[in-house]
Amino acid sequence: MNRKPLIGLLGIMQELYDNSYPGITERQEKYAQEIVEQLKSVVDIDFPRAARNRQEIEEIVGDFNNKELDGIMIVMLTYSPGLRLIRALQENNLPILLANVQPERIVGAKWDMADLTYNQGIHGAQDTANAILRGGLQYTVISEDWKSENFKSFVEDWGKAVQTSRALKNVKVALLGRMPSMGDILTDDAAFIRKIGPEASYVGIGEVYGYMEEATEKEIEEIIEENKKNFQIDSNLTEESHRYAVRMQIGFKKLLKEKGYDAFSAYFNVFQDDGRFRQIHMLAASNLMAEGYGYAAEGDTIAASLVKAGHILIGDAHFTEMYAMDFEKDSALMSHMGEGNWKIARKDRPIRLIDRELGIGNLENPPTVVFMAEPGTATLASLVAIQGEQYRLVVSKGEILDTEEIENIEMPYLHFKPDSGIRACMDGWLKNGGTHHQVLNLGDQRRRWKLLCEVLDIEYVEV
């Protein structure tokens, strides 16, 4: 999702101040427009006018909901009684950010009552927050100088969080088989829709085969040419094997596009069980993840949805799991069977597409993308289904280490060194039920994940 978040600005003030300070409404509306201008590079803002009474507040909030914006940012243009908001917010379905800001950064030595009135939003924010809290409503707060970069970056992060929350309500996940007895991938599908949003649908792998049969030579050639641009092609990889893997990719993508799926998860044994497939889906999973589709292995609805969330919230989300601990490097070796988003690959080494022997799936060698991830800061996240509608996001910030290549690892891999250290991180991960499938994004993305949890009203735990 490349568009900027679309936020409604609810600027609240009082009619009575127009009698004491003629022109104050126009003055404060100009201030609100300056906030819009300050934020326009990170979010699109709909600011219709100042809301000076309960009726105007309800009209504006109702209009924001009818327009299906991503969220509402409340700014106190002056003091306004908090109870004027209650009915509007009871009818509101959009996430709320209370931005505790004021026109001037400092209190001037020559301020008079007019200046105090223009900048008195702080006690209006207190009345408003109290009313929202006592109404049992969820909201986010930021107190900051509105001209600062921190304010802009916070609103950008909150905007991406509410945009992601809204998008998750429409996400559809295609499940093509599920690994038996794998417990941490399971959730109550109905509870998952209610609390997080995505809908999981079971799909027969035969549908992928049907779409594969429809693939044209032109479609296959176009993807092969893209692969040649993006990857260093192994000389041992036969054209026949490469073309078959591309045909599988086309089959999966046509299924996703034509049936409206945003993410998918396939259990490797379904391919052999069907009897018509020659390979499993390693290349398809990697290339489709790089295009922005959610993905997880083994029928994991939760992780596939989380990868999709990572694409929207941050961008270039990578599916992975922990393979082994390295106590000398204070890290975990991260990898999976051969699926990975090569958009996170390190820039100084080629991404390889290899002919790869793989016993899992018991079929022909699946062409596999191999890379190491870009060294630097990264964030790892796991969504845990606890019970009913109780969910927890376990998050760890750390560093992707600049390590030597491991010759015999023929799949995407990296060393992740948690800031808390591998021992403390793993203790916290296991105590909090962190799952064995995770999403990784480059950079420090903790605030975005935390804000998303706040919007979804689920627990956030950092380890």
Helices and strands as residue ranges (DSSP letters): E 6-12, H 17-20, H 24-39, E 44-46, E 50-51, H 54-66, E 71-76, G 82-85, H 86-90, E 96-100, H 113-118, H 121-134, E 140-143, H 149-168, E 172-176, G 183-185, H 189-195, E 199-202, H 205-213, H 217-230, E 232-233, H 239-259, E 263-266, H 269-274, H 282-290, E 294-297, H 301-313, E 318-326, E 331-335, G 342-344, E 352-354, E 368-370, E 376-387, E 390-400, E 413-418, H 422-431, E 438-442, H 446-456, E 459-462
